Amino acid sequence: GDGNVLEAAALFRRAIEHDAGFAQAHAGLANALAIKGQWRLDMTPADFDEAMTASRRALELEPRLAEAIVARACVLSMQGRAAEAEQAFEDALRVNPASYEACFFYGRHCVATGDAARAARQFEAAARLEPADYQARCLLVTELDNLGRPEEARAVGVEAMRIIDGRLERDPQDARALQLGAVLAVRLGDTGHARELVERSLVTDGGTFSAVYNAACTYALLGDREQALTMLDRAVTHGRGNLGWIEHDTDLDPLR
């Protein structure tokens, strides 16, 4: 959730005060700020500076720390420095080809730059690295659909839904599983399940950007135009959201 990111940043700052030579803490801080920025959670120029400084410091301490390179790549991506971001993602994967985060966030970067084929390859790699993960699979479904590969999209979607339903059995209030599950259920043609999940998501986590944004996507795909626009309006008044992502998010095509 949105709040966890801010808590994580504070914890890493405390760890750095305790031990300024702890590379993982600098990388963790850069990562927390990068994730904050993915959602544009009131990201300030100072946050960007802090994230860049933290990733640089981590890499001075431990030059082959993939997560610090990924954090740097995410910040470059959010700043619109696409070529530098791509170079950094490639560097991270050279250092650690088994980095789920590198593949996942590289995929997200490719979505925001409108490169569906490369995004799909990165999400496929991320899904292979983390068999129990549903987030990369949900994003992969959208990209495979965009690439005109509906059978593959459906197979990946069914697998992702199985993982999500399992998560929600264990924790019925798993906010991210509810949000992505709702969007996925529409894509799989299960509109009843989609409505149930989106309503549960808004009850559980309706005050966050991610909940209302994913609700907008769900309602757009369901054809509930007014409801979708209301949610999108609520999301954007948070002053949040990655504009490149919103512009390239085909879930919102019914509204364009």
C-alpha positions in Angstrom: 0.0 0.0 0.0 0.9 3.6 -0.4 1.7 4.0 3.3 4.1 1.1 3.5 6.4 2.8 1.0 6.7 5.9 3.3 7.3 3.7 6.3 10.0 1.8 4.5 11.8 5.0 3.5 11.8 6.1 7.1 13.2 2.8 8.3 16.0 2.8 5.8 16.9 6.4 6.8 17.2 5.3 10.4 19.4 2.3 9.4 21.7 4.7 7.5 22.0 7.0 10.6 23.0 3.9 12.5 25.5 2.6 9.9 26.4 4.9 7.0 28.4 2.2 5.4 25.5 -0.3 5.0 25.1 -0.5 1.2 21.8 -2.4 1.4 20.2 0.4 3.5 21.1 3.0 0.9 19.8 0.8 -1.9 16.6 0.1 0.2 16.0 3.9 0.6 16.6 4.5 -3.1 14.1 1.6 -3.9 11.4 2.9 -1.5 11.6 6.3 -3.1 11.6 4.8 -6.5 8.4 2.9 -5.7 7.0 6.1 -4.2 7.7 7.7 -7.5 6.2 4.9 -9.6 2.9 6.0 -8.0 3.9 9.7 -8.0 3.1 9.8 -4.3 3.6 13.5 -3.9 7.2 13.1 -5.3 9.2 16.3 -4.8 12.5 17.3 -6.5 14.1 16.6 -3.1 12.8 13.0 -3.2 14.4 12.5 -6.7 17.7 14.0 -5.4 17.6 11.8 -2.3 16.8 8.6 -4.4 19.7 9.4 -6.8 22.1 10.2 -4.0 21.2 7.0 -2.1 21.6 4.8 -5.2 24.9 6.4 -6.0 26.1 5.9 -2.4 25.0 2.2 -2.4 27.0 1.7 -5.6 30.1 3.4 -4.2 29.9 0.9 -1.3 29.0 -2.1 -3.4 29.4 -1.5 -7.2 27.6 -4.8 -8.2 24.5 -4.3 -6.1 21.7 -4.9 -8.6 18.9 -3.4 -6.5 20.7 -0.1 -6.3 21.1 -0.1 -10.1 17.4 -0.9 -10.5 16.5 2.0 -8.2 18.6 4.3 -10.2 17.0 3.0 -13.4 13.5 3.6 -12.0 14.3 7.2 -11.0 15.8 7.9 -14.5 12.7 6.4 -16.0 10.4 8.7 -14.0 12.5 11.7 -15.0 11.9 10.9 -18.6 15.5 10.0 -19.2 14.5 6.8 -21.1 17.9 6.0 -22.8 19.8 6.3 -19.5 17.1 4.3 -17.7 17.3 1.4 -20.3 21.1 1.4 -20.0 20.8 1.1 -16.2 18.2 -1.7 -16.4 20.5 -3.6 -18.8 23.4 -3.0 -16.4 21.3 -4.4 -13.5 20.5 -7.6 -15.5 24.2 -8.0 -16.5 25.1 -7.9 -12.8 22.2 -10.2 -11.7 20.3 -11.9 -14.6 18.1 -13.5 -11.9 16.8 -10.2 -10.5 13.0 -10.2 -10.5 12.9 -6.5 -9.7 15.1 -5.6 -12.6 12.9 -7.5 -15.0 9.6 -6.3 -13.4 10.5 -2.6 -13.3 12.2 -2.7 -16.7 8.9 -4.1 -18.0 7.0 -1.2 -16.4 9.4 1.2 -17.9 8.7 -0.3 -21.4 4.9 0.0 -20.8 5.4 3.7 -20.0 7.4 4.2 -23.2 4.9 2.3 -25.3 7.2 -0.7 -26.1 4.8 -3.6 -25.7 7.0 -6.3 -27.2 10.0 -5.5 -24.9 7.6 -5.1 -21.9 6.2 -8.6 -22.6 9.7 -10.1 -22.7 10.6 -8.5 -19.4 7.3 -9.6 -17.7 7.8 -13.1 -19.0 11.3 -13.2 -17.5 10.0 -11.9 -14.2 7.2 -14.5 -14.1 9.7 -17.3 -14.7 11.9 -16.0 -11.8 9.0 -15.8 -9.3 6.5 -18.7 -9.8 4.3 -17.4 -7.0 4.1 -13.8 -8.3 0.9 -12.6 -9.9 1.9 -8.9 -10.6 4.2 -9.5 -13.5 1.7 -12.0 -14.9 -1.2 -9.5 -14.7 0.8 -6.9 -16.6 2.0 -9.6 -19.1 -1.7 -10.4 -19.9 -2.3 -6.8 -21.0 0.9 -6.7 -23.2 0.1 -10.0 -24.8 -3.4 -8.7 -25.7 -1.8 -5.6 -27.1 0.5 -7.7 -29.2 -2.5 -9.7 -30.6 -1.6 -12.9 -28.8 -5.0 -13.6 -27.1 -4.5 -17.4 -26.5 -1.2 -16.8 -24.6 -2.7 -13.9 -22.7 -5.6 -16.1 -21.6 -3.3 -18.9 -20.4 -1.2 -16.5 -18.4 -4.3 -14.8 -17.0 -5.8 -18.1 -15.8 -2.5 -18.9 -14.0 -2.4 -15.4 -12.4 -6.0 -15.6 -11.3 -5.3 -19.0 -9.6 -2.4 -17.3 -7.7 -4.6 -14.3 -6.8 -7.5 -16.4 -5.5 -5.1 -18.4 -3.4 -3.7 -15.1 -1.9 -7.2 -13.9 -1.1 -8.1 -17.1 0.6 -5.2 -16.6 2.9 -5.7 -12.8 3.3 -9.1 -11.5 2.1 -7.9 -7.9 2.4 -4.7 -8.2 0.3 -5.1 -4.8 -1.4 -2.9 -5.5 -4.4 -4.4 -8.9 -5.1 -7.9 -7.3 -5.0 -7.0 -4.5 -7.3 -5.2 -6.5 -10.0 -7.6 -9.4 -9.6 -10.5 -7.1 -10.5 -8.9 -5.9 -13.7 -7.8 -9.4 -14.6 -11.3 -10.9 -14.0 -12.8 -8.6 -16.6 -10.1 -9.6 -19.1 -11.0 -13.2 -18.4 -14.7 -12.4 -19.0 -15.8 -13.0 -15.4 -17.6 -9.7 -14.8 -19.3 -10.9 -11.7 -16.0 -11.7 -10.0 -14.6 -8.4 -11.2 -17.4 -6.3 -9.7 -17.1 -8.2 -6.4 -13.3 -7.7 -6.2 -13.3 -4.0 -7.2 -16.0 -3.3 -4.5 -14.0 -5.2 -1.9 -10.9 -3.3 -3.0 -12.5 0.1 -2.5 -13.8 -0.9 0.9 -10.4 -2.2 2.0 -8.1 0.4 0.5 -10.3 3.1 -1.2 -8.2 6.0 0.1 -5.1 5.1 -1.9 -4.1 6.2 -5.4 -3.5 2.6 -6.5 -7.0 1.4 -5.4 -8.9 4.2 -7.2 -6.7 4.0 -10.3 -7.2 0.2 -10.7 -10.9 0.7 -10.0 -11.0 3.2 -12.9 -9.3 0.5 -15.1 -11.8 -2.1 -14.0 -14.9 0.0 -14.6 -13.5 1.2 -18.0 -13.1 -2.4 -19.1 -16.6 -3.2 -17.8 -18.0 -0.4 -19.9 -19.1 1.6 -16.8 -17.9 4.9 -18.3 -19.3 7.3 -15.7 -18.0 5.2 -12.8 -14.6 4.9 -14.5 -14.3 8.6 -15.0 -15.3 9.3 -11.4 -12.5 7.0 -10.2 -9.9 8.4 -12.6 -10.8 11.9 -11.5 -10.4 10.8 -7.9 -7.0 9.2 -8.7 -5.7 12.3 -10.5 -6.9 14.7 -7.8 -4.5 12.8 -5.5 -1.9 14.7 -7.7 -0.5 11.3 -8.5 -0.1 8.8 -11.3 2.7 8.3 -13.8 1.4 10.2 -16.9 3.4 8.1 -19.4 1.8 5.0 -17.9 -1.7 6.5 -17.9 -1.3 7.5 -21.6 -0.2 4.0 -22.6 -2.5 2.0 -20.4 -4.8 0.2 -22.7 -7.2 -0.6 -19.8 -8.3 3.0 -20.2 -8.9 2.8 -24.0 -12.7 2.6 -23.6 -12.6 6.1 -22.2 -10.4 7.8 -24.8 
